[in-house]
Amino acid sequence: MASQPMIAGPPFDRLTPAQRAALTDAAEVATVPAGATLLAPETPAAALFLVAAGRVEERDQGVAVASYGPGDLFDTRTLFGATPRRHFIAAADTDCHRFPRELVARLAAQNKPFGDLLFSGLAARVRAMTTQAFEQESAALALARFDRTGLRAPVWLDPAAPLTEAAAAMRRAATSTVLVARGGAVGIVTGTRLRDAVLIEGLAPATPVDRIARFELVSLPVEASLGDALMEMVRHRVGRVVVRDGDQIVGVVEQVDLLRMMSNHSHVIALQIDRAGAPAELAPVAAAVRGLVTTLSETGVRAGLIGHLVTDLNRRLLRRLFELVAPPALVARSCLIVMGSEGRGEQILATDQDNGLILADEDARTAAEPIAAALSDHLAAFGFPPCPGQVMVSNPHWTRPVGDWRRTVRRWITEPTPLGLMHLAIFVDAAAVAGDAGLLAAVKRSLFDHLTESVAFFSQFARAAFSFEDGASGGLLTGWFRDRDARHRLDLKKAGLFPLVHGLRTLALERGVGETHSLDRLARLSDQRVIDHPFAADLAEAFEFLQALRLRARLGGAEGPGAGGDEIRTDRLSKLDRDRLTDSLNLVGKLKDLLITHYRLNWS
């Protein structure tokens, strides 16, 4: 095992060089055989552990509820304050670095960002992590490779071709670069060089193109990144680089190409949205958001951080579209809302439209109808397909005056039906996007007021978390554990994400929690002791892992059968990911057990 600990990533990247050096110097090496106990219940932790090699399992009454591999820390939750309630046992021969508790405490006190990531509550940890979003996004885009972003195909000319043919070739290919081969060497001719040769040097149009070619190429391998290309252009003071795959030239990257590729940066996209003067100008922006997701995911940015960026961009786009299609008077007298996963801020890739419109009064309804239809049509053209359940502004049921909304919400609660409960679950996650946000706040106040009148309502509402099972906490989940080697396929939404999200939604609704993001709800429920802190931390990790797997599946990665779906092939997961998936689904099962107990659910 390496003698120096791996302290480059979070939360250690928040430390100063001197602080990292102090931590490195104080680290102790612990080598333990499989089956050995590193932390035991009721034994205060004297050190923070960092796994260097092997694997450690966190076990509750003999059942593995979490797994820690190389680069993972444990147990930050019990290093201070709480006493460990679980065993931490080496699942294989394992090497760990141990950092003394006193030094970790001192560094956390000296360095607030480090302490926030290490010890704060879940909500604070999420906020601290999101401050890295801009830096991670910029780094990811700079690291994007040529073969991921597309290349400008090389345009070749015979070295004896006249300058007029070079000009014509550039025009046909919409490029400012052509290549020529002469005697085993490759030369480059740019539009600027061609212009100067004819207009300044006075060369005849029939001059062979190789006379003005430059044969000292600046080139990079196809595996290089956009950042590498930018550095080479600056270093050599050139406006393009040639890209090679071995000895073969496969493309040319010009400065304009880099600008186009880097325009996937979220701040550039946001500026394009704000400056759009017509709905048609938003279509390429919507496509750029999808490109941004792909680039960030492929370069290792966490799904949660991608979600924060995309949520902001999608809401900006929808707000700008509404402002472009609706007269200012209607915008001022209405509130455009997004619901479901869009409302929670958890939708990374564009899926169905889940939106609605709250109108200030009945007089606004007539003016709103054509605007709502146009809004849905434009969104469909941008790649947001209509909702199969018609939960969208073009459906009059979801575009209505605020008084109608209040009455509808009350009916969903006091006269619950399966459809009404589903609609309520969608609306509970609503967030204001444009217009008068006070209208949504008024409906939500009415919602929470009505809930106090119906104690039995929550047991009915909670049952949706078991929609994809036979009733008890086993069902689909237990079946997958039993038959996973034979079935190989798992729907992440049905088996994990939906019951987790709806379970937290139900508990949050009962406790009057106004936050909509699942992690924010979890943090509030943990603060209120509805869910204990260790379990809440585990659920947060499970949620983020399931979201990351879902994103990889939707992008058509090795774990997914195709783009756009929630189903994964478990036989294509790595052993570590299969273990983490099992741990995550076990945690979802524990949450459902909590719901059964808390709401006294039974199916008899």
C-alpha positions as CSV (number, residue, x, y, z in Angstrom):
1,M,0.0,0.0,0.0
2,A,1.2,3.6,-0.7
3,S,2.6,5.2,2.4
4,Q,0.9,8.6,1.6
5,P,-2.9,8.9,2.0
6,M,-5.1,9.9,-0.9
7,I,-6.3,13.3,0.2
8,A,-6.9,15.1,-3.1
9,G,-10.7,14.8,-3.4
10,P,-13.6,16.2,-1.2
11,P,-13.5,17.2,1.5
12,F,-9.7,17.3,1.6
13,D,-9.6,19.6,-1.5
14,R,-10.9,22.4,0.8
15,L,-7.7,22.3,2.9
16,T,-4.7,24.6,2.4
17,P,-1.4,22.9,1.3
18,A,-0.1,23.3,4.8
19,Q,-3.2,21.8,6.3
20,R,-3.0,18.8,3.9
21,A,0.6,18.3,4.8
22,A,-0.2,18.3,8.5
23,L,-2.9,15.7,7.9
24,T,-0.6,13.6,5.8
25,D,2.2,13.6,8.4
26,A,-0.2,12.6,11.1
27,A,-1.9,9.7,9.2
28,E,-1.4,6.2,10.6
29,V,-1.6,3.1,8.5
30,A,-4.0,0.3,9.6
31,T,-3.8,-3.0,7.8
32,V,-6.6,-5.4,8.8
33,P,-7.6,-8.9,7.6
34,A,-11.0,-9.8,6.3
35,G,-13.5,-10.1,9.1
36,A,-11.7,-7.7,11.5
37,T,-13.7,-5.0,13.3
38,L,-12.5,-1.4,12.8
39,L,-15.3,0.2,14.8
40,A,-17.8,-1.4,17.2
41,P,-21.1,-0.2,18.7
42,E,-20.8,1.9,21.9
43,T,-17.1,2.5,21.2
44,P,-16.3,6.2,20.6
45,A,-14.3,6.7,17.3
46,A,-10.8,8.0,18.0
47,A,-9.9,8.6,14.3
48,L,-11.4,9.3,10.9
49,F,-10.8,6.4,8.5
50,L,-9.9,6.6,4.8
51,V,-10.0,3.4,2.8
52,A,-6.9,2.9,0.7
53,A,-7.5,-0.6,-0.5
54,G,-10.0,-3.4,0.1
55,R,-13.6,-2.8,1.4
56,V,-15.3,-2.1,4.7
57,E,-19.0,-2.9,5.4
58,E,-21.2,-1.1,7.9
59,R,-23.4,-3.7,9.5
60,D,-26.6,-3.3,11.4
61,Q,-27.5,-6.4,13.4
62,G,-25.4,-8.5,11.0
63,V,-26.9,-7.0,7.8
64,A,-24.7,-4.9,5.5
65,V,-26.3,-1.4,5.1
66,A,-23.3,0.4,3.5
67,S,-20.1,-0.4,1.8
68,Y,-16.9,1.7,1.7
69,G,-14.2,1.3,-0.9
70,P,-10.9,3.0,-1.9
71,G,-11.2,6.8,-1.4
72,D,-14.3,6.5,1.0
73,L,-14.3,8.0,4.5
74,F,-15.9,6.6,7.6
75,D,-17.4,7.3,10.1
76,T,-17.8,11.1,10.0
77,R,-21.3,10.8,11.6
78,T,-19.9,9.4,14.9
79,L,-16.5,10.9,15.1
80,F,-17.9,13.6,17.4
81,G,-21.0,13.5,19.5
82,A,-23.0,10.3,18.7
83,T,-21.8,6.9,19.7
84,P,-21.4,4.3,17.0
85,R,-24.4,2.0,16.8
86,R,-23.1,-0.3,14.1
87,H,-20.2,-2.5,13.3
88,F,-17.6,-1.4,10.7
89,I,-16.0,-4.7,9.5
90,A,-13.4,-5.4,6.8
91,A,-15.2,-7.3,4.1
92,A,-11.8,-8.2,2.5
93,D,-8.1,-7.6,3.5
94,T,-8.2,-3.9,3.9
95,D,-5.7,-1.0,4.2
96,C,-6.9,2.2,5.8
97,H,-5.4,5.6,6.8
98,R,-6.4,6.8,10.3
99,F,-6.5,10.6,11.0
100,P,-6.4,11.5,14.7
101,R,-9.7,13.0,15.9
102,E,-8.1,15.9,17.6
103,L,-6.3,17.0,14.4
104,V,-9.4,16.6,12.3
105,A,-11.4,18.7,14.8
106,R,-8.7,21.5,14.7
107,L,-8.7,21.6,10.9
108,A,-12.5,21.7,10.8
109,A,-12.5,24.6,13.2
110,Q,-9.8,26.5,11.2
111,N,-11.3,25.7,7.8
112,K,-15.1,26.2,7.6
113,P,-15.6,24.8,4.1
114,F,-13.7,21.6,5.1
115,G,-15.8,21.4,8.3
116,D,-19.0,22.0,6.5
117,L,-18.4,19.1,4.1
118,L,-17.2,16.8,6.9
119,F,-19.6,17.4,9.8
120,S,-22.5,19.7,9.0
121,G,-26.1,18.5,8.5
122,L,-27.2,17.2,5.1
123,A,-28.6,20.4,3.8
124,A,-25.4,22.3,4.7
125,R,-23.3,19.6,3.0
126,V,-25.4,19.9,-0.1
127,R,-25.0,23.6,-0.2
128,A,-21.3,23.3,0.4
129,M,-20.9,20.8,-2.5
130,T,-22.9,23.0,-4.9
131,T,-20.3,25.8,-4.5
132,Q,-18.0,23.5,-6.5
133,A,-20.4,23.3,-9.4
134,F,-19.0,26.2,-11.5
135,E,-15.4,25.0,-11.0
136,Q,-16.2,21.4,-11.8
137,E,-18.3,22.3,-14.8
138,S,-15.5,24.5,-16.2
139,A,-12.9,21.8,-15.6
140,A,-15.1,19.1,-17.2
141,L,-15.7,21.1,-20.3
142,A,-12.0,21.8,-20.6
143,L,-11.3,18.1,-20.2
144,A,-13.9,17.1,-22.9
145,R,-12.1,15.2,-25.6
146,F,-12.3,15.8,-29.4
147,D,-13.9,12.5,-30.1
148,R,-16.7,13.5,-27.7
149,T,-17.5,16.8,-29.3
150,G,-17.1,16.2,-33.0
151,L,-14.4,17.4,-35.3
152,R,-14.2,19.5,-38.5
153,A,-13.3,17.0,-41.2
154,P,-10.0,17.9,-43.0
155,V,-10.3,19.4,-46.5
156,W,-7.5,18.2,-48.8
157,L,-6.3,19.8,-52.0
158,D,-3.7,18.7,-54.6
159,P,-0.6,20.8,-54.0
160,A,-0.7,22.0,-57.6
161,A,-4.3,23.3,-57.3
162,P,-4.6,27.1,-57.9
163,L,-5.4,29.5,-55.2
164,T,-8.9,30.0,-56.7
165,E,-9.7,26.3,-56.0
166,A,-8.5,26.7,-52.4
167,A,-10.9,29.6,-52.0
168,A,-13.8,27.7,-53.5
169,A,-13.0,24.6,-51.3
170,M,-13.1,26.7,-48.2
171,R,-16.4,28.2,-49.2
172,R,-18.0,24.8,-50.0
173,A,-16.9,23.3,-46.7
174,A,-17.6,26.4,-44.6
175,T,-14.1,26.3,-43.3
176,S,-11.0,28.6,-43.3
177,T,-8.5,25.8,-43.5
178,V,-7.3,23.4,-46.2
179,L,-4.5,20.8,-46.1
180,V,-2.0,19.8,-48.8
181,A,0.4,16.8,-49.0
182,R,3.8,17.2,-50.7
183,G,6.7,14.8,-50.5
184,G,5.5,13.1,-47.3
185,A,4.9,16.4,-45.6
186,V,1.6,18.0,-44.8
187,G,1.0,21.7,-45.1
188,I,-1.8,24.0,-44.0
189,V,-3.4,27.0,-45.8
190,T,-5.7,29.3,-43.9
191,G,-8.1,31.8,-45.1
192,T,-6.0,34.7,-43.7
193,R,-2.9,33.4,-45.5
194,L,-4.9,33.1,-48.7
195,R,-6.2,36.6,-48.5
196,D,-2.8,38.1,-47.7
197,A,-1.2,36.2,-50.6
198,V,-3.6,37.6,-53.2
199,L,-4.4,41.1,-51.8
200,I,-1.1,42.1,-50.2
201,E,1.6,40.0,-51.9
202,G,-0.1,40.2,-55.3
203,L,0.2,36.5,-56.2
204,A,-1.7,35.4,-59.3
205,P,-5.0,33.4,-58.7
206,A,-3.4,30.5,-60.6
207,T,-0.5,30.2,-58.2
208,P,-0.2,26.6,-56.8
209,V,-1.6,26.4,-53.4
210,D,1.5,24.7,-51.9
211,R,3.4,27.9,-52.5
212,I,1.7,29.6,-49.6
213,A,1.3,26.5,-47.3
214,R,3.0,26.3,-44.0
215,F,4.5,22.9,-43.4
216,E,5.1,23.2,-39.6
217,L,1.8,21.8,-38.2
218,V,0.7,22.2,-34.7
219,S,-1.1,18.9,-33.9
220,L,-2.6,17.0,-31.0
221,P,-3.7,13.3,-30.6
222,V,-7.4,12.6,-30.8
223,E,-7.4,11.7,-27.1
224,A,-6.4,15.3,-26.2
225,S,-8.9,17.7,-24.6
226,L,-10.3,21.1,-25.5
227,G,-8.1,22.6,-22.9
228,D,-5.1,21.1,-24.5
229,A,-6.1,22.6,-27.9
230,L,-6.6,26.0,-26.3
231,M,-3.1,25.8,-24.7
232,E,-1.5,24.9,-27.9
233,M,-3.1,27.7,-29.8
234,V,-1.9,30.2,-27.2
235,R,1.6,28.7,-27.0
236,H,2.1,28.7,-30.8
237,R,0.0,31.8,-31.5
238,V,-2.1,29.9,-34.1
239,G,-5.8,29.8,-34.7
240,R,-6.2,26.1,-35.3
241,V,-4.6,22.7,-34.5
242,V,-4.6,19.5,-36.5
243,V,-5.9,16.4,-34.8
244,R,-4.3,13.0,-35.4
245,D,-5.3,9.4,-34.7
246,G,-1.9,7.8,-34.8
247,D,-0.3,9.0,-38.0
248,Q,-3.6,9.8,-39.7
249,I,-5.0,13.3,-39.7
250,V,-8.7,13.0,-38.7
251,G,-9.7,16.6,-38.3
252,V,-8.9,20.3,-37.7
253,V,-10.0,22.3,-34.7
254,E,-10.3,26.1,-35.2
255,Q,-10.8,28.8,-32.6
256,V,-14.4,29.2,-33.7
257,D,-14.9,25.4,-33.0
258,L,-13.5,25.8,-29.4
259,L,-15.9,28.7,-28.8
260,R,-18.8,26.6,-30.1
261,M,-17.7,23.6,-28.0
262,M,-17.2,25.7,-24.8
263,S,-20.5,27.5,-25.4
264,N,-22.0,24.5,-23.5
265,H,-20.9,26.2,-20.4
266,S,-24.0,26.9,-18.2
267,H,-23.2,30.6,-17.9
268,V,-23.0,31.0,-21.7
269,I,-26.3,29.1,-22.1
270,A,-28.0,31.3,-19.4
271,L,-26.9,34.4,-21.3
272,Q,-28.2,33.0,-24.5
273,I,-31.6,32.3,-22.8
274,D,-31.8,35.8,-21.4
275,R,-31.0,37.4,-24.7
276,A,-33.4,35.3,-26.8
277,G,-35.8,37.6,-28.7
278,A,-38.1,34.9,-30.1
279,P,-39.2,31.3,-29.2
280,A,-37.2,29.9,-32.1
281,E,-34.0,31.2,-30.6
282,L,-34.5,29.0,-27.6
283,A,-34.5,25.7,-29.5
284,P,-30.7,25.4,-29.9
285,V,-30.3,26.5,-26.3
286,A,-32.4,23.6,-25.2
287,A,-30.2,21.3,-27.2
288,A,-27.1,22.9,-25.7
289,V,-28.4,22.0,-22.2
290,R,-28.6,18.3,-23.2
291,G,-25.1,18.5,-24.6
292,L,-23.9,20.1,-21.3
293,V,-25.4,17.2,-19.4
294,T,-23.6,14.6,-21.5
295,T,-20.3,16.4,-21.3
296,L,-20.4,16.9,-17.5
297,S,-21.5,13.3,-16.9
298,E,-18.8,11.8,-19.1
299,T,-16.1,13.9,-17.3
300,G,-17.1,12.8,-13.9
301,V,-19.2,15.6,-12.4
302,R,-21.6,14.4,-9.7
303,A,-25.2,13.9,-10.8
304,G,-26.4,16.1,-8.0
305,L,-24.3,19.1,-9.2
306,I,-25.4,18.5,-12.8
307,G,-29.0,18.5,-11.5
308,H,-28.6,21.9,-9.8
309,L,-27.2,23.5,-13.0
310,V,-29.8,21.9,-15.3
311,T,-32.7,22.9,-13.0
312,D,-31.6,26.5,-13.1
313,L,-31.2,26.5,-16.9
314,N,-34.5,24.7,-17.6
315,R,-36.4,27.1,-15.4
316,R,-34.7,30.1,-17.0
317,L,-35.7,28.7,-20.4
318,L,-39.3,28.1,-19.4
319,R,-39.5,31.6,-17.8
320,R,-38.1,33.3,-20.9
321,L,-40.4,31.3,-23.2
322,F,-43.4,32.4,-21.1
323,E,-42.3,36.0,-21.3
324,L,-41.9,35.8,-25.1
325,V,-45.3,34.2,-25.8
326,A,-47.5,35.8,-23.1
327,P,-48.3,39.5,-22.8
328,P,-46.9,41.3,-19.8
329,A,-50.3,41.8,-18.2
330,L,-50.9,38.0,-18.2
331,V,-47.4,37.3,-16.8
332,A,-48.1,39.7,-13.9
333,R,-51.5,38.1,-13.2
334,S,-50.4,34.5,-13.2
335,C,-47.8,32.1,-11.9
336,L,-46.2,29.5,-14.1
337,I,-45.2,26.4,-12.1
338,V,-43.3,23.2,-12.7
339,M,-44.2,20.1,-10.8
340,G,-43.0,16.5,-10.2
341,S,-39.3,16.0,-10.6
342,E,-38.9,19.3,-12.3
343,G,-40.5,21.0,-9.3
344,R,-38.2,19.1,-6.9
345,G,-35.1,20.1,-9.0
346,E,-34.2,16.5,-9.6
347,Q,-34.8,16.1,-13.3
348,I,-31.5,16.1,-15.1
349,L,-32.5,15.2,-18.7
350,A,-35.6,16.7,-20.3
351,T,-38.6,14.3,-20.1
352,D,-42.4,14.9,-20.0
353,Q,-43.8,18.4,-19.5
354,D,-45.1,18.7,-15.9
355,N,-46.3,22.3,-15.6
356,G,-49.3,24.4,-14.8
357,L,-50.6,27.9,-14.6
358,I,-52.2,29.6,-11.6
359,L,-54.3,32.6,-12.7
360,A,-55.0,35.6,-10.4
361,D,-58.7,35.6,-11.4
362,E,-61.4,34.3,-13.8
363,D,-60.9,37.1,-16.2
364,A,-57.4,35.9,-17.0
365,R,-58.6,32.4,-18.1
366,T,-59.7,33.4,-21.7
367,A,-56.4,35.2,-22.4
368,A,-54.4,32.3,-21.0
369,E,-55.8,29.5,-23.1
370,P,-54.0,30.2,-26.4
371,I,-50.9,31.2,-24.6
372,A,-50.9,27.8,-22.7
373,A,-51.3,25.9,-25.9
374,A,-48.5,27.8,-27.6
375,L,-46.2,27.2,-24.6
376,S,-46.8,23.4,-24.7
377,D,-46.2,23.3,-28.5
378,H,-42.9,25.2,-28.2
379,L,-41.7,23.0,-25.4
380,A,-42.5,19.9,-27.4
381,A,-40.5,21.3,-30.3
382,F,-37.6,21.9,-27.9
383,G,-37.5,18.3,-26.9
384,F,-39.9,18.3,-23.9
385,P,-42.6,15.8,-25.0
386,P,-46.2,16.2,-23.9
387,C,-47.1,14.5,-20.6
388,P,-48.9,11.2,-21.2
389,G,-51.2,12.1,-18.2
390,Q,-51.7,15.6,-19.6
391,V,-50.2,17.3,-16.6
392,M,-49.4,20.4,-18.6
393,V,-50.5,24.0,-19.1
394,S,-52.4,23.2,-22.3
395,N,-54.8,21.1,-20.2
396,P,-57.5,23.4,-18.7
397,H,-57.4,21.2,-15.5
398,W,-53.9,22.6,-14.8
399,T,-54.5,26.2,-15.9
400,R,-57.1,27.7,-13.7
401,P,-57.8,30.6,-11.3
402,V,-56.3,30.5,-7.8
403,G,-59.7,30.0,-6.2
404,D,-60.2,26.9,-8.4
405,W,-56.8,25.6,-7.4
406,R,-57.7,26.0,-3.7
407,R,-60.9,24.1,-4.1
408,T,-59.3,21.4,-6.1
409,V,-56.5,20.9,-3.5
410,R,-59.1,20.6,-0.7
411,R,-61.0,18.0,-2.7
412,W,-57.8,16.0,-3.3
413,I,-57.4,15.8,0.5
414,T,-61.0,15.5,1.8
415,E,-62.3,13.3,-1.0
416,P,-59.2,11.2,-1.9
417,T,-59.3,9.1,-5.1
418,P,-56.3,7.3,-6.7
419,L,-56.2,9.9,-9.4
420,G,-56.6,12.8,-6.9
421,L,-53.8,11.5,-4.7
422,M,-51.5,11.1,-7.7
423,H,-52.3,14.7,-8.8
424,L,-51.7,15.9,-5.2
425,A,-48.3,14.2,-5.1
426,I,-47.4,16.0,-8.4
427,F,-48.6,19.3,-7.1
428,V,-46.9,19.1,-3.7
429,D,-43.6,19.3,-5.5
430,A,-44.6,22.5,-7.4
431,A,-42.1,25.4,-7.7
432,A,-42.8,28.9,-9.2
433,V,-40.9,29.7,-12.4
434,A,-42.4,32.9,-13.7
435,G,-45.0,35.5,-12.8
436,D,-46.5,36.1,-9.4
437,A,-45.0,33.5,-7.0
438,G,-47.4,34.7,-4.3
439,L,-50.2,32.8,-6.1
440,L,-48.5,29.4,-5.6
441,A,-47.7,30.4,-2.0
442,A,-51.4,31.0,-1.4
443,V,-52.4,27.6,-2.8
444,K,-49.7,25.8,-0.8
445,R,-50.9,27.6,2.4
446,S,-54.4,26.4,1.7
447,L,-53.0,22.9,1.1
448,F,-51.2,22.7,4.5
449,D,-54.3,24.2,6.3
450,H,-56.5,21.5,4.9
451,L,-54.1,18.8,5.9
452,T,-54.6,19.6,9.6
453,E,-58.3,18.6,9.1
454,S,-57.5,15.0,7.9
455,V,-55.3,12.8,10.1
456,A,-56.3,9.6,8.2
457,F,-55.3,11.0,4.9
458,F,-51.6,10.3,5.3
459,S,-51.9,6.6,5.5
460,Q,-53.7,6.6,2.1
461,F,-51.1,9.0,0.6
462,A,-48.2,6.9,1.9
463,R,-49.4,3.7,0.2
464,A,-48.2,5.0,-3.2
465,A,-44.7,4.2,-2.1
466,F,-45.7,0.5,-2.4
467,S,-47.3,0.9,-5.9
468,F,-44.9,-1.4,-7.6
469,E,-45.1,-4.2,-5.0
470,D,-47.6,-6.7,-3.7
471,G,-48.1,-4.6,-0.5
472,A,-45.6,-5.5,2.2
473,S,-42.1,-4.1,2.2
474,G,-40.7,-7.0,0.2
475,G,-42.4,-7.5,-3.2
476,L,-40.4,-6.3,-6.2
477,L,-37.4,-5.5,-4.0
478,T,-37.2,-8.9,-2.4
479,G,-37.7,-10.6,-5.8
480,W,-34.8,-8.7,-7.3
481,F,-32.5,-9.7,-4.4
482,R,-33.5,-13.3,-4.8
483,D,-33.4,-13.5,-8.6
484,R,-31.0,-10.7,-9.6
485,D,-28.5,-13.1,-11.3
486,A,-31.2,-14.6,-13.5
487,R,-33.3,-11.4,-14.2
488,H,-30.5,-8.9,-14.7
489,R,-32.9,-6.0,-15.3
490,L,-34.1,-3.5,-12.8
491,D,-36.2,-0.4,-13.1
492,L,-34.5,2.1,-10.9
493,K,-37.5,4.4,-10.6
494,K,-39.9,1.7,-9.5
495,A,-37.5,-0.2,-7.2
496,G,-35.7,2.7,-5.6
497,L,-36.2,6.3,-6.5
498,F,-40.0,6.5,-6.5
499,P,-40.6,4.9,-3.1
500,L,-37.7,6.9,-1.6
501,V,-39.0,10.2,-3.1
502,H,-42.6,9.6,-2.2
503,G,-41.8,8.3,1.3
504,L,-39.9,11.5,2.0
505,R,-42.7,13.5,0.3
506,T,-45.3,12.0,2.6
507,L,-43.4,12.5,5.8
508,A,-42.5,16.1,4.8
509,L,-46.1,16.9,4.0
510,E,-47.2,15.6,7.4
511,R,-44.6,17.7,9.2
512,G,-45.4,20.9,7.2
513,V,-42.0,20.9,5.5
514,G,-42.1,23.4,2.6
515,E,-38.9,22.3,0.8
516,T,-39.3,20.3,-2.4
517,H,-35.9,18.7,-3.2
518,S,-35.7,15.2,-1.7
519,L,-32.4,15.9,0.0
520,D,-33.7,19.2,1.5
521,R,-36.8,17.3,2.8
522,L,-34.5,14.7,4.2
523,A,-32.4,17.3,6.0
524,R,-35.5,18.9,7.6
525,L,-36.9,15.5,8.6
526,S,-33.6,14.6,10.2
527,D,-33.5,18.0,12.0
528,Q,-37.0,17.2,13.4
529,R,-35.9,13.7,14.5
530,V,-38.5,12.0,12.2
531,I,-35.6,10.2,10.7
532,D,-32.4,9.7,12.8
533,H,-29.2,11.4,11.5
534,P,-27.3,8.2,10.6
535,F,-30.2,6.8,8.6
536,A,-30.8,10.2,6.9
537,A,-27.1,10.3,5.9
538,D,-27.4,6.8,4.5
539,L,-30.6,7.7,2.6
540,A,-28.9,10.8,1.1
541,E,-26.0,8.6,-0.2
542,A,-28.5,6.1,-1.6
543,F,-30.5,8.8,-3.4
544,E,-27.4,10.3,-5.0
545,F,-26.1,6.9,-6.1
546,L,-29.5,5.9,-7.6
547,Q,-29.7,9.2,-9.4
548,A,-26.2,8.8,-10.9
549,L,-27.1,5.3,-12.1
550,R,-30.3,6.6,-13.6
551,L,-28.4,9.3,-15.5
552,R,-25.9,6.8,-16.9
553,A,-28.8,4.6,-18.1
554,R,-30.6,7.5,-19.7
555,L,-27.4,8.6,-21.5
556,G,-27.2,5.1,-22.9
557,G,-24.1,4.0,-21.0
558,A,-22.9,0.4,-20.5
559,E,-25.3,0.0,-17.6
560,G,-28.4,0.9,-19.5
561,P,-30.3,-0.9,-22.3
562,G,-30.9,2.4,-24.1
563,A,-31.2,6.2,-23.8
564,G,-34.2,7.6,-22.1
565,G,-35.2,4.6,-19.9
566,D,-35.0,3.9,-16.2
567,E,-34.1,0.3,-16.5
568,I,-30.6,-0.9,-16.0
569,R,-28.8,-4.2,-16.7
570,T,-27.4,-5.3,-13.4
571,D,-25.1,-7.8,-15.0
572,R,-23.3,-4.9,-16.7
573,L,-22.6,-3.2,-13.4
574,S,-19.2,-3.4,-11.7
575,K,-19.0,-5.5,-8.5
576,L,-18.6,-2.3,-6.5
577,D,-21.7,-0.7,-8.1
578,R,-23.8,-3.9,-7.6
579,D,-22.8,-3.8,-3.9
580,R,-23.8,-0.2,-3.7
581,L,-27.0,-0.8,-5.5
582,T,-27.9,-3.6,-3.0
583,D,-27.0,-1.4,-0.1
584,S,-29.1,1.5,-1.5
585,L,-32.2,-0.7,-2.2
586,N,-31.9,-2.2,1.3
587,L,-32.0,1.4,2.7
588,V,-35.1,2.1,0.6
589,G,-36.6,-1.0,2.1
590,K,-35.9,0.3,5.6
591,L,-37.6,3.6,4.7
592,K,-40.7,1.6,3.6
593,D,-40.6,-0.3,6.9
594,L,-40.6,3.0,8.7
595,L,-43.7,4.1,6.7
596,I,-45.5,0.9,7.5
597,T,-44.9,1.4,11.2
598,H,-45.4,5.1,11.3
599,Y,-48.7,5.0,9.3
600,R,-49.8,1.6,10.6
601,L,-50.2,0.3,7.1
602,N,-51.7,-3.1,6.4
603,W,-53.1,-4.8,3.4
604,S,-55.5,-7.2,5.2
